[in-house]
């Protein structure tokens, strides 16, 4: 059985309809989508990269991995639209095995003037990750971490942030800013790290800032004992 991954997608900016048209956003839940053979979808992967008519030489599994990054579960309902206005949409999308990161980043590159946020919850392994883009650049990358789960049901606790979390987060963000020299410490970044500490039950993590091509920087939160590229002593 495939993993069930919930993707919460937020897109914001002026003239939002052009992005919705590009991703095949269809909220007419009583209207069948002819090319898919089922009712409404909020993110049509065929609009991102059209699937071949015939089986590709590399096989369907490799083609999907290379072009879409994942495979969607069919159909959507009104409950999948979490927020909608003229300049902002937030909706959820379920995929198999892996998140919709590859396809979302293709949209980001095509429409870089919008802001995007992708939250990814693997509902089988109970891991969570998040990426945020602004002006086509990643501003936040949170690597997979284990969520604290309720004892009475298979659902995350999402506990409130306590002052100890905020104090620890402020230290981590301040140290990362000083080490990188790229940006002053940010209260918004510290609050995000505090939220992660609360959700994960206070697991050990590392925080760093990484430079983007346009001179901005990305807050990266990693949960391994070592950051990528570090050498084990």
Backbone as CSV, one residue per row, in Angstrom:
resi,resn,N_x,N_y,N_z,CA_x,CA_y,CA_z,C_x,C_y,C_z
1,UNK,0.838,-1.192,0.000,0.000,0.000,0.000,0.876,1.247,0.000
2,UNK,0.540,2.213,-0.844,1.319,3.444,-0.948,1.144,4.308,0.289
3,UNK,2.205,5.039,0.618,2.087,6.039,1.674,1.042,7.069,1.275
4,UNK,0.339,7.604,2.259,-0.604,8.684,2.024,0.047,9.971,2.509
5,UNK,0.279,10.904,1.586,0.925,12.171,1.925,-0.070,13.300,1.713
6,UNK,-0.279,14.084,2.766,-1.124,15.276,2.643,-0.227,16.467,2.333
7,UNK,-0.546,17.174,1.238,0.175,18.374,0.827,-0.744,19.572,1.008
8,UNK,-0.373,20.494,1.875,-1.110,21.747,2.020,-0.381,22.810,1.205
9,UNK,-1.057,23.357,0.203,-0.441,24.267,-0.754,-1.067,25.647,-0.622
10,UNK,-0.223,26.668,-0.470,-0.678,28.052,-0.420,-0.001,28.827,-1.543
11,UNK,-0.796,29.564,-2.316,-0.282,30.415,-3.387,-0.910,31.795,-3.210
12,UNK,-0.085,32.838,-3.249,-0.600,34.192,-3.031,0.047,35.163,-3.999
13,UNK,-0.742,36.149,-4.455,-0.240,37.180,-5.353,-1.361,37.739,-6.207
14,UNK,-1.076,38.838,-6.901,-2.059,39.458,-7.776,-2.286,38.598,-9.018
15,UNK,-3.452,38.758,-9.612,-3.812,37.994,-10.816,-3.605,36.506,-10.590
16,UNK,-4.126,36.029,-9.480,-3.927,34.633,-9.089,-4.542,33.653,-10.077
17,UNK,-5.554,34.097,-10.805,-6.274,33.189,-11.693,-5.362,32.569,-12.741
18,UNK,-4.323,33.301,-13.188,-3.445,32.731,-14.215,-2.690,31.516,-13.686
19,UNK,-2.353,31.514,-12.400,-1.694,30.350,-11.819,-2.700,29.212,-11.654
20,UNK,-3.912,29.537,-11.208,-4.937,28.504,-11.043,-5.255,27.841,-12.372
21,UNK,-5.309,28.623,-13.442,-5.549,28.043,-14.765,-4.395,27.128,-15.167
22,UNK,-3.177,27.524,-14.824,-1.993,26.761,-15.226,-1.886,25.427,-14.499
23,UNK,-2.449,25.337,-13.287,-2.392,24.072,-12.547,-3.678,23.259,-12.707
24,UNK,-4.607,23.759,-13.524,-5.849,23.023,-13.755,-6.773,23.025,-12.557
25,UNK,-6.747,24.099,-11.778,-7.585,24.194,-10.575,-9.052,24.231,-10.992
26,UNK,-9.800,23.223,-10.568,-11.212,23.119,-10.927,-12.018,22.827,-9.685
27,UNK,-12.742,23.829,-9.192,-13.531,23.657,-7.983,-15.012,23.443,-8.277
28,UNK,-15.341,23.095,-9.515,-16.723,22.762,-9.865,-16.943,21.302,-9.519
29,UNK,-17.303,21.066,-8.282,-17.297,19.705,-7.757,-18.402,18.823,-8.338
30,UNK,-19.339,19.435,-9.054,-20.388,18.634,-9.685,-20.146,18.464,-11.184
31,UNK,-18.938,18.830,-11.650,-18.632,18.764,-13.076,-17.512,17.764,-13.309
32,UNK,-17.746,16.825,-14.194,-16.742,15.808,-14.475,-15.613,16.390,-15.332
33,UNK,-14.367,15.992,-15.045,-13.203,16.411,-15.824,-13.005,15.386,-16.941
34,UNK,-13.297,15.734,-18.186,-13.306,14.724,-19.263,-11.997,13.975,-19.427
35,UNK,-10.863,14.698,-19.420,-9.604,14.023,-19.711,-9.151,13.112,-18.581
36,UNK,-9.727,13.280,-17.382,-9.345,12.435,-16.251,-10.398,11.388,-15.915
37,UNK,-11.627,11.623,-16.369,-12.666,10.636,-16.132,-13.254,10.669,-14.737
38,UNK,-13.011,11.750,-13.997,-13.612,11.849,-12.668,-13.937,13.313,-12.373
39,UNK,-14.439,13.561,-11.186,-14.864,14.912,-10.849,-13.680,15.804,-10.474
40,UNK,-13.972,16.951,-9.948,-13.020,18.044,-9.804,-11.681,17.645,-9.185
41,UNK,-10.631,18.293,-9.683,-9.308,18.217,-9.079,-8.822,19.647,-8.864
42,UNK,-8.002,19.834,-7.844,-7.487,21.168,-7.543,-6.074,21.368,-8.059
43,UNK,-5.408,20.272,-8.418,-4.064,20.347,-8.987,-3.949,19.216,-9.992
44,UNK,-3.947,19.582,-11.273,-3.938,18.593,-12.349,-2.493,18.383,-12.813
45,UNK,-1.903,17.252,-12.476,-0.509,16.993,-12.798,-0.257,16.981,-14.302
46,UNK,-1.271,16.652,-15.095,-1.123,16.678,-16.548,-0.925,18.095,-17.068
47,UNK,-1.374,19.100,-16.312,-1.155,20.479,-16.707,0.292,20.899,-16.440
48,UNK,0.967,20.229,-15.537,2.347,20.558,-15.202,3.283,19.948,-16.235
49,UNK,3.171,18.643,-16.440,3.868,17.946,-17.523,2.874,16.921,-18.071
50,UNK,2.521,17.060,-19.336,1.531,16.159,-19.930,2.099,14.751,-20.033
51,UNK,1.308,13.789,-19.605,1.760,12.407,-19.681,1.758,11.924,-21.130
52,UNK,2.693,11.067,-21.518,2.737,10.553,-22.892,1.501,9.697,-23.198
53,UNK,1.171,9.626,-24.480,0.065,8.786,-24.902,0.402,7.306,-24.751
54,UNK,1.658,6.977,-25.002,2.110,5.590,-24.930,3.072,5.411,-23.766
55,UNK,3.256,4.177,-23.365,4.182,3.879,-22.272,5.573,4.397,-22.614
56,UNK,6.168,5.248,-21.759,7.501,5.790,-22.052,8.564,4.709,-21.968
57,UNK,9.703,4.891,-22.658,10.762,3.867,-22.663,11.260,3.519,-21.262
58,UNK,11.285,4.518,-20.370,11.794,4.276,-19.022,10.762,3.638,-18.104
59,UNK,9.513,3.463,-18.590,8.442,2.903,-17.774,7.713,3.996,-17.009
60,UNK,6.462,3.710,-16.635,5.628,4.729,-16.003,6.168,5.172,-14.647
61,UNK,6.692,4.248,-13.863,7.166,4.590,-12.528,8.300,5.613,-12.599
62,UNK,9.260,5.371,-13.481,10.380,6.316,-13.630,9.922,7.624,-14.245
63,UNK,9.004,7.553,-15.196,8.519,8.781,-15.823,7.827,9.671,-14.798
64,UNK,6.965,9.088,-13.991,6.253,9.857,-12.967,7.236,10.453,-11.967
65,UNK,8.211,9.665,-11.529,9.202,10.154,-10.577,9.994,11.323,-11.152
66,UNK,10.392,11.229,-12.416,11.218,12.266,-13.039,10.434,13.529,-13.359
67,UNK,9.151,13.396,-13.715,8.388,14.538,-14.223,7.393,15.119,-13.217
68,UNK,6.773,14.287,-12.428,5.802,14.758,-11.444,6.341,14.689,-10.020
69,UNK,7.226,13.736,-9.771,7.763,13.556,-8.429,6.907,12.671,-7.549
70,UNK,5.653,12.501,-7.924,4.717,11.700,-7.146,3.486,11.417,-7.983
71,UNK,2.572,10.652,-7.428,1.334,10.310,-8.130,0.152,10.740,-7.270
72,UNK,-0.812,11.479,-7.817,-1.916,11.977,-7.013,-2.990,10.930,-6.757
73,UNK,-3.668,11.080,-5.623,-4.928,10.373,-5.413,-6.016,11.159,-6.121
74,UNK,-6.981,10.464,-6.709,-7.981,11.111,-7.557,-9.012,11.905,-6.748
75,UNK,-9.548,12.912,-7.432,-10.696,13.701,-7.012,-10.410,14.604,-5.820
76,UNK,-11.288,15.597,-5.671,-11.222,16.551,-4.567,-12.640,16.919,-4.185
77,UNK,-12.791,17.468,-2.983,-14.103,17.898,-2.500,-14.021,19.288,-1.923
78,UNK,-15.173,19.901,-1.622,-15.178,21.264,-1.072,-14.329,21.404,0.182
79,UNK,-14.222,20.339,0.970,-13.444,20.404,2.207,-11.946,20.522,1.955
80,UNK,-11.507,20.292,0.704,-10.084,20.387,0.385,-9.631,21.819,0.121
81,UNK,-10.566,22.738,-0.085,-10.226,24.159,-0.203,-10.271,24.757,1.198
82,UNK,-9.129,25.170,1.701,-9.013,25.637,3.077,-9.177,27.150,3.193
83,UNK,-8.851,27.864,2.136,-8.968,29.329,2.129,-8.923,29.792,0.684
84,UNK,-9.752,30.775,0.338,-9.753,31.268,-1.034,-10.209,32.714,-1.085
85,UNK,-9.426,33.547,-1.775,-9.776,34.933,-2.041,-9.227,35.296,-3.410
86,UNK,-9.367,36.543,-3.821,-8.878,36.948,-5.140,-7.367,36.852,-5.245
87,UNK,-6.668,36.978,-4.129,-5.210,37.012,-4.181,-4.539,35.886,-3.402
88,UNK,-5.332,34.928,-2.884,-4.726,33.841,-2.108,-5.581,32.588,-2.182
89,UNK,-4.918,31.450,-2.325,-5.598,30.157,-2.287,-4.795,29.222,-1.397
90,UNK,-5.494,28.465,-0.580,-4.849,27.435,0.236,-5.714,26.187,0.140
91,UNK,-5.116,25.089,-0.292,-5.879,23.857,-0.462,-4.996,22.662,-0.142
92,UNK,-5.644,21.510,0.053,-4.892,20.297,0.339,-5.050,19.297,-0.796
93,UNK,-3.994,18.519,-0.973,-3.899,17.559,-2.058,-3.231,16.307,-1.507
94,UNK,-3.779,15.154,-1.808,-3.209,13.897,-1.325,-2.444,13.200,-2.444
95,UNK,-1.232,12.727,-2.120,-0.404,12.034,-3.099,0.085,10.701,-2.530
96,UNK,0.610,9.863,-3.430,1.098,8.539,-3.059,2.620,8.550,-2.915
97,UNK,3.107,7.900,-1.891,4.529,7.670,-1.648,5.277,8.924,-1.226
98,UNK,5.280,9.948,-2.067,6.095,11.131,-1.806,5.267,12.405,-1.980
99,UNK,5.757,13.539,-1.449,5.034,14.804,-1.602,5.046,15.327,-3.029
100,UNK,4.316,16.420,-3.240,4.179,17.025,-4.566,5.246,18.077,-4.831
101,UNK,6.380,17.989,-4.145,7.412,19.032,-4.223,7.878,19.297,-5.647
102,UNK,8.196,18.250,-6.407,8.737,18.423,-7.755,7.795,19.216,-8.643
103,UNK,6.513,18.891,-8.601,5.541,19.587,-9.451,5.295,21.010,-8.973
104,UNK,5.259,21.217,-7.666,5.063,22.574,-7.148,6.236,23.462,-7.551
105,UNK,7.458,22.945,-7.478,8.607,23.769,-7.843,8.579,24.126,-9.327
106,UNK,8.040,23.270,-10.164,7.895,23.613,-11.580,6.962,24.818,-11.741
107,UNK,5.898,24.867,-10.933,4.981,26.006,-10.969,5.689,27.265,-10.465
108,UNK,6.468,27.125,-9.406,7.224,28.264,-8.856,8.130,28.861,-9.927
109,UNK,8.840,28.025,-10.665,9.764,28.505,-11.689,9.026,29.163,-12.847
110,UNK,7.818,28.709,-13.113,7.045,29.301,-14.208,6.419,30.623,-13.805
111,UNK,6.006,30.730,-12.530,5.371,31.960,-12.028,6.108,32.426,-10.767
112,UNK,7.317,32.955,-10.906,8.136,33.259,-9.731,7.691,34.468,-8.925
113,UNK,6.814,35.309,-9.471,6.436,36.527,-8.756,5.431,36.277,-7.636
114,UNK,4.952,35.053,-7.501,3.998,34.709,-6.451,4.739,34.114,-5.252
115,UNK,4.080,34.086,-4.117,4.638,33.388,-2.956,3.925,32.042,-2.810
116,UNK,4.689,31.052,-2.378,4.181,29.686,-2.271,4.621,29.087,-0.940
117,UNK,3.769,28.237,-0.405,4.148,27.452,0.769,3.605,26.040,0.597
118,UNK,4.474,25.059,0.834,4.092,23.654,0.722,4.408,22.953,2.036
119,UNK,3.360,22.493,2.726,3.522,21.689,3.934,3.221,20.245,3.577
120,UNK,4.085,19.323,4.008,3.995,17.926,3.587,3.948,17.013,4.800
121,UNK,2.834,16.307,4.959,2.647,15.402,6.092,2.490,13.985,5.568
122,UNK,3.484,13.136,5.819,3.403,11.704,5.507,2.556,11.067,6.605
123,UNK,1.324,10.702,6.259,0.361,10.268,7.262,0.551,8.813,7.672
124,UNK,1.470,8.099,7.013,1.804,6.731,7.397,2.996,6.723,8.352
125,UNK,4.029,7.466,7.992,5.241,7.511,8.818,5.234,8.654,9.837
126,UNK,4.191,9.508,9.763,4.023,10.621,10.712,5.212,11.578,10.697
127,UNK,5.687,11.893,9.483,6.739,12.894,9.336,6.166,14.142,8.674
128,UNK,6.833,15.258,8.917,6.362,16.542,8.409,7.543,17.308,7.823
129,UNK,7.301,18.057,6.755,8.321,18.900,6.138,7.629,20.122,5.547
130,UNK,8.416,21.147,5.236,7.823,22.376,4.725,8.831,23.138,3.874
131,UNK,8.330,23.770,2.808,9.155,24.629,1.960,8.351,25.880,1.622
132,UNK,9.027,27.032,1.650,8.381,28.292,1.271,9.237,28.998,0.226
133,UNK,8.574,29.546,-0.815,9.255,30.292,-1.869,8.705,31.710,-1.934
134,UNK,9.576,32.687,-2.158,9.186,34.077,-2.393,10.019,34.589,-3.563
135,UNK,9.343,35.158,-4.565,10.027,35.651,-5.775,10.908,34.580,-6.407
136,UNK,10.412,33.358,-6.411,11.117,32.265,-7.058,12.271,31.680,-6.268
137,UNK,12.531,32.204,-5.069,13.639,31.736,-4.244,13.105,31.052,-2.986
138,UNK,13.780,29.993,-2.570,13.368,29.325,-1.338,13.729,30.197,-0.136
139,UNK,12.758,30.428,0.705,12.962,31.207,1.918,12.974,30.345,3.178
140,UNK,12.417,29.138,3.065,12.340,28.223,4.199,12.400,26.793,3.685
141,UNK,13.261,25.984,4.289,13.299,24.545,4.010,13.377,23.824,5.346
142,UNK,12.339,23.070,5.669,12.301,22.269,6.891,12.344,20.813,6.470
143,UNK,13.422,20.130,6.814,13.559,18.718,6.470,12.579,17.863,7.289
144,UNK,12.330,16.642,6.804,11.384,15.743,7.475,11.721,15.567,8.950
145,UNK,10.695,15.658,9.790,10.871,15.328,11.204,9.637,14.592,11.710
146,UNK,9.829,13.810,12.762,8.727,13.039,13.332,7.835,13.939,14.169
147,UNK,6.545,13.830,13.948,5.570,14.575,14.742,5.271,13.854,16.048
148,UNK,4.984,14.612,17.086,4.484,14.020,18.326,3.035,13.607,18.096
149,UNK,2.710,12.346,18.389,1.387,11.814,18.087,0.552,11.644,19.349
150,UNK,-0.773,11.746,19.190,-1.696,11.511,20.303,-1.682,10.040,20.699
151,UNK,-1.937,9.774,21.943,-1.989,8.389,22.412,-3.317,7.722,22.076
152,UNK,-4.380,8.523,21.950,-5.712,7.956,21.764,-6.128,7.831,20.304
153,UNK,-5.310,8.397,19.372,-5.640,8.282,17.954,-4.402,8.593,17.135
154,UNK,-4.454,8.189,15.878,-3.304,8.352,14.994,-3.331,9.745,14.375
155,UNK,-3.092,10.751,15.214,-3.149,12.142,14.754,-2.150,12.967,15.558
156,UNK,-1.491,13.945,14.919,-0.487,14.732,15.638,-1.087,15.511,16.807
157,UNK,-0.254,15.754,17.792,-0.684,16.509,18.970,-0.802,17.992,18.643
158,UNK,0.172,18.548,17.908,0.277,19.980,17.643,0.124,20.784,18.937
159,UNK,1.053,20.582,19.884,0.939,21.256,21.184,1.223,22.750,21.063
160,UNK,0.788,23.528,22.032,1.074,24.967,22.010,2.573,25.212,22.215
161,UNK,3.043,26.323,21.685,4.443,26.710,21.865,4.626,27.258,23.277
162,UNK,5.618,26.762,23.972,5.899,27.249,25.326,7.125,28.159,25.279
163,UNK,7.337,28.899,26.378,8.423,29.874,26.398,9.791,29.213,26.254
164,UNK,9.932,27.983,26.768,11.208,27.273,26.611,11.506,27.025,25.127
165,UNK,10.473,26.712,24.346,10.654,26.535,22.904,11.104,27.845,22.258
166,UNK,10.456,28.939,22.638,10.797,30.239,22.051,12.219,30.654,22.423
167,UNK,12.600,30.405,23.660,13.948,30.775,24.093,15.000,29.972,23.321
168,UNK,14.780,28.661,23.189,15.718,27.816,22.453,15.770,28.210,20.982
169,UNK,14.598,28.484,20.407,14.536,28.874,18.997,15.278,30.183,18.758
170,UNK,15.114,31.135,19.660,15.798,32.424,19.514,17.314,32.235,19.528
171,UNK,17.808,31.338,20.381,19.241,31.056,20.440,19.734,30.453,19.119
172,UNK,18.974,29.491,18.603,19.372,28.811,17.370,19.399,29.767,16.179
173,UNK,18.369,30.601,16.067,18.294,31.543,14.951,19.377,32.611,15.067
174,UNK,19.621,33.096,16.263,20.674,34.099,16.472,22.036,33.532,16.096
175,UNK,22.320,32.312,16.535,23.607,31.684,16.225,23.748,31.460,14.719
176,UNK,22.658,31.026,14.061,22.705,30.800,12.616,22.957,32.095,11.859
177,UNK,22.303,33.171,12.296,22.484,34.468,11.639,23.915,34.965,11.808
178,UNK,24.464,34.809,12.998,25.837,35.250,13.242,26.846,34.427,12.448
179,UNK,26.609,33.129,12.344,27.521,32.257,11.604,27.521,32.562,10.117
180,UNK,26.342,32.802,9.568,26.230,33.026,8.126,26.647,34.431,7.716
181,UNK,26.343,35.415,8.560,26.587,36.801,8.202,25.681,37.303,7.094
182,UNK,24.622,36.552,6.799,23.743,36.885,5.677,22.549,37.743,6.074
183,UNK,22.123,37.651,7.319,20.884,38.296,7.727,20.878,38.496,9.228
184,UNK,20.205,39.539,9.722,20.042,39.664,11.167,19.031,38.639,11.672
185,UNK,19.061,38.306,12.966,18.074,37.364,13.504,16.652,37.854,13.242
186,UNK,15.771,36.935,12.891,14.396,37.276,12.540,13.430,36.699,13.563
187,UNK,12.521,37.547,14.060,11.497,37.067,14.998,10.579,36.054,14.329
188,UNK,10.277,36.283,13.045,9.424,35.345,12.303,10.094,33.981,12.184
189,UNK,11.394,33.981,11.883,12.120,32.719,11.770,12.193,32.009,13.121
190,UNK,12.414,32.786,14.184,12.482,32.191,15.516,11.156,31.560,15.904
191,UNK,10.054,32.198,15.542,8.740,31.639,15.859,8.491,30.348,15.082
192,UNK,8.964,30.287,13.835,8.821,29.059,13.045,9.630,27.929,13.676
193,UNK,10.850,28.213,14.109,11.675,27.183,14.745,11.043,26.751,16.065
194,UNK,10.461,27.688,16.807,9.777,27.343,18.063,8.584,26.426,17.796
195,UNK,7.861,26.691,16.726,6.731,25.835,16.334,7.212,24.415,16.030
196,UNK,8.340,24.309,15.333,8.901,22.998,15.012,9.320,22.269,16.277
197,UNK,9.964,22.969,17.192,10.372,22.363,18.457,9.166,21.815,19.215
198,UNK,8.077,22.580,19.217,6.860,22.141,19.914,6.253,20.921,19.228
199,UNK,6.141,20.958,17.894,5.497,19.874,17.145,6.283,18.564,17.229
200,UNK,7.615,18.677,17.310,8.465,17.489,17.279,8.800,16.962,18.660
201,UNK,8.331,17.634,19.678,8.637,17.197,21.034,10.031,17.599,21.483
202,UNK,10.586,18.646,20.855,11.874,19.170,21.279,13.063,18.359,20.828
203,UNK,12.975,17.717,19.651,14.103,16.918,19.164,15.285,17.826,18.834
204,UNK,16.478,17.235,18.801,17.666,17.988,18.432,17.579,18.405,16.967
205,UNK,17.927,19.639,16.681,17.907,20.116,15.315,19.017,21.128,15.111
206,UNK,19.342,21.368,13.839,20.310,22.388,13.482,19.646,23.400,12.564
207,UNK,20.034,24.654,12.737,19.459,25.753,11.962,20.594,26.481,11.257
208,UNK,20.405,26.781,9.990,21.411,27.562,9.266,20.723,28.414,8.208
209,UNK,21.413,29.462,7.782,20.967,30.293,6.670,21.853,30.001,5.465
210,UNK,21.214,29.841,4.301,21.919,29.547,3.054,21.603,30.646,2.057
211,UNK,22.617,31.147,1.355,22.431,32.249,0.415,21.698,31.798,-0.840
212,UNK,20.788,32.643,-1.329,20.129,32.446,-2.617,20.858,33.242,-3.701
213,UNK,20.522,32.970,-4.952,21.175,33.634,-6.074,20.902,35.130,-6.111
214,UNK,19.746,35.555,-5.580,19.363,36.965,-5.671,19.810,37.780,-4.461
215,UNK,20.621,37.210,-3.582,21.104,37.934,-2.412,20.269,37.728,-1.168
216,UNK,19.082,37.124,-1.309,18.294,36.771,-0.135,18.858,35.484,0.468
217,UNK,18.273,35.041,1.551,18.757,33.801,2.162,17.592,32.924,2.579
218,UNK,17.899,31.660,2.762,16.900,30.647,3.086,17.193,30.076,4.466
219,UNK,16.179,30.031,5.317,16.293,29.391,6.624,16.138,27.886,6.440
220,UNK,17.152,27.132,6.812,17.138,25.678,6.662,17.173,25.020,8.029
221,UNK,16.234,24.112,8.254,16.144,23.400,9.531,16.350,21.920,9.247
222,UNK,17.340,21.345,9.885,17.752,19.970,9.624,17.699,19.180,10.931
223,UNK,17.273,17.919,10.832,17.059,17.116,12.045,18.046,15.973,12.195
224,UNK,19.009,15.876,11.267,20.040,14.864,11.411,21.051,15.302,12.460
225,UNK,21.893,14.369,12.881,22.953,14.719,13.821,24.003,15.592,13.134
226,UNK,24.095,15.469,11.799,25.048,16.256,11.035,24.328,16.920,9.870
227,UNK,24.723,18.133,9.535,24.218,18.775,8.351,24.858,18.166,7.118
228,UNK,24.145,18.224,6.012,24.681,17.658,4.764,26.031,18.275,4.457
229,UNK,26.983,17.443,4.130,28.304,17.937,3.781,29.284,17.937,4.931
230,UNK,28.791,17.797,6.149,29.701,17.746,7.301,30.344,16.366,7.407
231,UNK,31.541,16.343,7.919,32.285,15.104,8.016,32.209,14.589,9.435
232,UNK,31.889,13.316,9.557,31.809,12.694,10.864,33.207,12.566,11.464
233,UNK,33.347,12.950,12.681,34.636,12.861,13.363,34.853,11.471,13.936
